[in-house]
Amino acid sequence: MKFYIGIDIGGTKIATIIADENFNIKSKERFLTKKTITPEKTMDKIVENIGKQLQELNLDETYIKSIGISCGGPLNSKEGVILSPPNLPGWDNVKIVEKFKKIYKKPVFIQNDANACALAEWKLGAGVGYENLIFLTFGTGMGAGLILNNKLYTGKQDTAGEVGHMRLSNTGPLGFGKKGSFEGFCSGGGIVRLGEIFLKKAIKEGYNGKLVELYKDKVEAKEILDLAQGGEELSLKIINESARRLGQGLSILIDILNPEAIIIGSIYTRCENLFNKILKREIEKEALDISFRECKILPAKLNENIGDLASLIVATGNY
């Protein structure tokens, strides 16, 4: 039996995963991205971890079928180069595929993380059986992976799916370098910044609730979402606005791409009940009825395993 190697490169953590050809994970190692400082030291650490994992499984490099890398963009998947991702300072024009091909003498593939997660949900998760789907990250940022006519669509320069950059309003929270963007309204950081806008107005109107104390420290979207789940009035208003803007963004995607399904990860997966009613009402108002009626809005299915499985699916090269 052969094994896939997955490498999931994030701004906070990097994981190396070994799985069999049925995607059953046999080994996983993680380390903090900041511990290795440079891309070269990071790649050396990745090789070290893979070697250790193979040894623990009583395998050698001949058992490797192929290697898949999932990493935040921008990157060039055809040439295998990482191009200055904002969450990886110093990673400028890193020829990572070439390096690992030389070391392992095996096929090596790379995709940006949104595309990789779209592939994972399409092949193993909520998107199984669909020919046209959109996967939305809705986590730290807002990005998309597009599966169109049974094929991953990346565009001319691997920038297809950068939906977070769409402007939904001339004013609003900053996201993706643009005020009022989709990412500004619908991402973890966007929800926090949206909360600042709502809180300032509410304080002027006499609000002195729980959000006042939270915003004195480093507030996270999860805290606002938790308060909204508990019925805290201002937190609910913030999330309701995010849900409305999510509906707006989905309407544009539905009208342009006519997908069978839109799968939404992270925040939506954990808090679907807070978003569904409002976003669907917005889509009914904004999108073409013929397209919306045939499009399912689904939470991601792979949850916390999605990053691992995404890199392993990339290793197949079959997309």
Protein Blocks (a to p, Z undefined) as FASTA:
>chain_A
ZZdddddddfkbccdddddfkopafbdcdddfklnopamlmmmmmmmmmmmmmmmnopaf
klpmbdcddddddddfknopaehiaklghiahiafklmmmmmnopacddddfklmmmmmm
mmmmmmgoiabdcddfklmbccddddeehiacebjnopghilmlpcfbfbdcdeehighi
aklmncfklmmmmmmmmmmmmmmnopacfklmmmmmccdfklmmmmmmnopaklmmmmmm
mmmmmmmmmmmmmmmnopabdcdehjlmmmmmmmmmmmmmmmmmmmcfklmmmpccdddf
klmmmmmmmmmmmmnopZZ
